Amino acid sequence: MEVPLWLALLVVGYRGVKLIRPPAWLIAVLLLGGFLLADSVLAPAIDTFVK
């Protein structure tokens, strides 16, 4: 059974929010920060660190 990555991330994220119940501002900061870092000059450095 193959599950698309976006669907798996959506399910894991939904379950994590339901179980841990982080504040909404923390979720927004993490999503916005990740989006901004992915398009910044730091992206190549983060990419090599993650790999």
DSSP file (Angstrom, degrees, kcal/mol; ACC not computed):
  #  RESIDUE AA STRUCTURE BP1 BP2  ACC     N-H-->O    O-->H-N    N-H-->O    O-->H-N    TCO  KAPPA ALPHA  PHI   PSI    X-CA   Y-CA   Z-CA
    1    1 A M              0   0    0      0, 0.0     2,-0.5     0, 0.0     0, 0.0   0.000 360.0 360.0 360.0 123.1    0.0    0.0    0.0
    2    2 A E        -     0   0    0      0, 0.0     0, 0.0     0, 0.0     0, 0.0  -0.876 360.0-168.5-104.6 128.8    1.5    3.3   -1.1
    3    3 A V        -     0   0    0     -2,-0.5     5,-0.0     2,-0.0     0, 0.0  -0.957  27.7-114.6-115.2 130.2    0.5    6.5    0.8
    4    4 A P     >  -     0   0    0      0, 0.0     4,-2.1     0, 0.0     3,-0.3  -0.309  22.9-124.1 -61.1 146.5    1.4    9.9   -0.6
    5    5 A L  H  > S+     0   0    0      1,-0.2     4,-2.7     2,-0.2     5,-0.2   0.888 109.7  55.2 -60.2 -41.3    3.9   11.8    1.5
    6    6 A W  H  > S+     0   0    0      1,-0.2     4,-1.8     2,-0.2    -1,-0.2   0.863 108.8  48.4 -63.2 -34.8    1.6   14.8    1.8
    7    7 A L  H  > S+     0   0    0     -3,-0.3     4,-2.3     2,-0.2    -1,-0.2   0.907 111.3  49.0 -71.4 -41.6   -1.2   12.7    3.1
    8    8 A A  H  X S+     0   0    0     -4,-2.1     4,-2.5     1,-0.2     5,-0.2   0.916 112.8  47.9 -63.6 -42.7    1.0   11.0    5.7
    9    9 A L  H  X S+     0   0    0     -4,-2.7     4,-2.5     1,-0.2    -1,-0.2   0.877 110.9  52.0 -65.6 -36.8    2.3   14.3    6.9
   10   10 A L  H  X S+     0   0    0     -4,-1.8     4,-2.3    -5,-0.2    -2,-0.2   0.917 112.2  45.0 -64.6 -43.9   -1.2   15.7    7.1
   11   11 A V  H  X S+     0   0    0     -4,-2.3     4,-2.5     2,-0.2     5,-0.2   0.926 115.1  46.9 -67.4 -45.1   -2.4   12.7    9.2
   12   12 A V  H  X S+     0   0    0     -4,-2.5     4,-2.3     1,-0.2    -2,-0.2   0.908 114.0  48.5 -64.3 -41.5    0.7   12.8   11.5
   13   13 A G  H  X S+     0   0    0     -4,-2.5     4,-2.2    -5,-0.2    -2,-0.2   0.914 111.9  48.7 -64.1 -42.9    0.4   16.6   12.0
   14   14 A Y  H  X S+     0   0    0     -4,-2.3     4,-2.2     1,-0.2    -2,-0.2   0.925 113.6  46.4 -62.9 -45.5   -3.4   16.4   12.7
   15   15 A R  H  X S+     0   0    0     -4,-2.5     4,-2.4     1,-0.2     5,-0.2   0.882 111.3  52.5 -66.1 -37.4   -2.8   13.6   15.3
   16   16 A G  H  X>S+     0   0    0     -4,-2.3     4,-2.7    -5,-0.2     5,-0.5   0.901 110.0  47.5 -65.0 -40.6    0.1   15.5   16.9
   17   17 A V  H  X5S+     0   0    0     -4,-2.2     4,-1.6     1,-0.2    -2,-0.2   0.895 113.4  48.7 -66.9 -39.6   -2.0   18.6   17.3
   18   18 A K  H  <5S+     0   0    0     -4,-2.2    -2,-0.2    -5,-0.2    -1,-0.2   0.888 118.9  38.4 -67.2 -38.5   -4.9   16.6   18.8
   19   19 A L  H  <5S+     0   0    0     -4,-2.4    -2,-0.2    -5,-0.2    -3,-0.2   0.918 128.2  29.2 -80.4 -44.5   -2.7   14.7   21.2
   20   20 A I  H  <5S-     0   0    0     -4,-2.7    -3,-0.2    -5,-0.2    -2,-0.2   0.799  85.8-153.3 -88.8 -30.3   -0.2   17.4   22.3
   21   21 A R     << -     0   0    0     -4,-1.6    -4,-0.1    -5,-0.5    -3,-0.1   0.948  18.0-171.9  54.4  59.2   -2.5   20.5   21.9
   22   22 A P        -     0   0    0      0, 0.0    -1,-0.1     0, 0.0     5,-0.0  -0.400  34.2 -88.2 -72.8 158.2    0.2   23.1   21.2
   23   23 A P    >>  -     0   0    0      0, 0.0     4,-1.5     0, 0.0     3,-0.5  -0.324  33.0-119.4 -65.7 152.2   -0.9   26.8   21.1
   24   24 A A  H 3> S+     0   0    0      1,-0.2     4,-2.3     2,-0.2     5,-0.2   0.840 112.1  58.3 -62.6 -34.5   -2.0   28.1   17.7
   25   25 A W  H 3> S+     0   0    0      1,-0.2     4,-2.4     2,-0.2    -1,-0.2   0.859 103.6  52.9 -66.3 -33.1    0.7   30.8   17.6
   26   26 A L  H <> S+     0   0    0     -3,-0.5     4,-2.3     2,-0.2    -1,-0.2   0.903 109.3  48.2 -68.2 -40.7    3.4   28.0   17.9
   27   27 A I  H  X S+     0   0    0     -4,-1.5     4,-2.4     2,-0.2     5,-0.2   0.928 112.9  48.6 -62.5 -44.9    2.0   26.1   15.0
   28   28 A A  H  X S+     0   0    0     -4,-2.3     4,-2.7     1,-0.2     5,-0.3   0.901 111.3  49.6 -63.1 -41.5    1.9   29.3   12.9
   29   29 A V  H  X S+     0   0    0     -4,-2.4     4,-2.8     2,-0.2     5,-0.2   0.914 112.2  47.7 -64.7 -43.2    5.4   30.3   13.8
   30   30 A L  H  X S+     0   0    0     -4,-2.3     4,-2.2     2,-0.2    -2,-0.2   0.916 115.4  44.5 -65.4 -42.8    6.8   26.8   12.9
   31   31 A L  H  X S+     0   0    0     -4,-2.4     4,-2.1     2,-0.2    -2,-0.2   0.940 118.1  42.8 -67.1 -46.3    4.9   26.7    9.6
   32   32 A L  H  X S+     0   0    0     -4,-2.7     4,-2.6    -5,-0.2     5,-0.2   0.905 114.6  50.9 -67.3 -41.0    5.9   30.3    8.6
   33   33 A G  H  X S+     0   0    0     -4,-2.8     4,-2.5    -5,-0.3     5,-0.2   0.909 111.3  47.8 -62.9 -42.4    9.5   29.9    9.8
   34   34 A G  H  X S+     0   0    0     -4,-2.2     4,-1.8    -5,-0.2    -1,-0.2   0.896 112.4  49.5 -64.7 -39.9    9.9   26.7    7.8
   35   35 A F  H  X S+     0   0    0     -4,-2.1     4,-0.7     2,-0.2    -2,-0.2   0.920 113.9  45.0 -64.8 -43.9    8.4   28.3    4.7
   36   36 A L  H >< S+     0   0    0     -4,-2.6     3,-0.6     1,-0.2    -2,-0.2   0.879 112.5  50.8 -70.0 -37.9   10.7   31.3    5.0
   37   37 A L  H >< S+     0   0    0     -4,-2.5     3,-1.4     1,-0.2    -1,-0.2   0.854 103.3  59.9 -67.3 -33.7   13.8   29.3    5.7
   38   38 A A  H 3< S+     0   0    0     -4,-1.8    -1,-0.2     1,-0.3    -2,-0.2   0.753 111.4  40.5 -66.1 -22.7   13.2   27.1    2.7
   39   39 A D  T << S+     0   0    0     -4,-0.7    -1,-0.3    -3,-0.6    -2,-0.2   0.145 101.4  94.3-111.2  18.7   13.4   30.1    0.4
   40   40 A S  S X  S-     0   0    0     -3,-1.4     3,-1.2     1,-0.1    -3,-0.1  -0.434  90.6-100.5-104.3 179.2   16.3   31.9    2.1
   41   41 A V  T 3  S+     0   0    0      1,-0.2     4,-0.4     2,-0.1    -4,-0.1   0.654 119.1  65.4 -72.1 -14.4   20.0   32.0    1.6
   42   42 A L  T 3> S+     0   0    0      1,-0.2     4,-2.6     2,-0.1     5,-0.3   0.571  75.0  92.3 -81.8  -9.1   20.3   29.5    4.4
   43   43 A A  H <> S+     0   0    0     -3,-1.2     4,-2.5     1,-0.2    -1,-0.2   0.889  83.7  49.0 -56.5 -45.5   18.5   26.8    2.5
   44   44 A P  H  > S+     0   0    0      0, 0.0     4,-2.1     0, 0.0    -1,-0.2   0.900 112.7  48.6 -62.9 -37.5   21.7   25.2    1.0
   45   45 A A  H  > S+     0   0    0     -4,-0.4     4,-1.8     2,-0.2    -2,-0.2   0.907 113.3  46.3 -67.5 -40.8   23.3   25.1    4.4
   46   46 A I  H  X S+     0   0    0     -4,-2.6     4,-2.5     2,-0.2     5,-0.2   0.889 110.2  55.3 -67.2 -38.1   20.3   23.5    6.0
   47   47 A D  H  X S+     0   0    0     -4,-2.5     4,-1.9    -5,-0.3    -2,-0.2   0.912 109.2  45.1 -62.1 -44.1   20.0   21.1    3.2
   48   48 A T  H  < S+     0   0    0     -4,-2.1    -1,-0.2     1,-0.2    -2,-0.2   0.853 113.5  51.3 -69.6 -32.6   23.6   19.8    3.6
   49   49 A F  H  < S+     0   0    0     -4,-1.8    -2,-0.2     1,-0.2    -1,-0.2   0.886 110.8  47.6 -69.6 -38.4   23.0   19.6    7.4
   50   50 A V  H  <        0   0    0     -4,-2.5    -2,-0.2     1,-0.3    -1,-0.2   0.865 360.0 360.0 -71.3 -36.0   19.8   17.6    7.1
   51   51 A K     <        0   0    0     -4,-1.9    -1,-0.3    -5,-0.2    -2,-0.2   0.494 360.0 360.0 -76.3 360.0   21.4   15.2    4.6
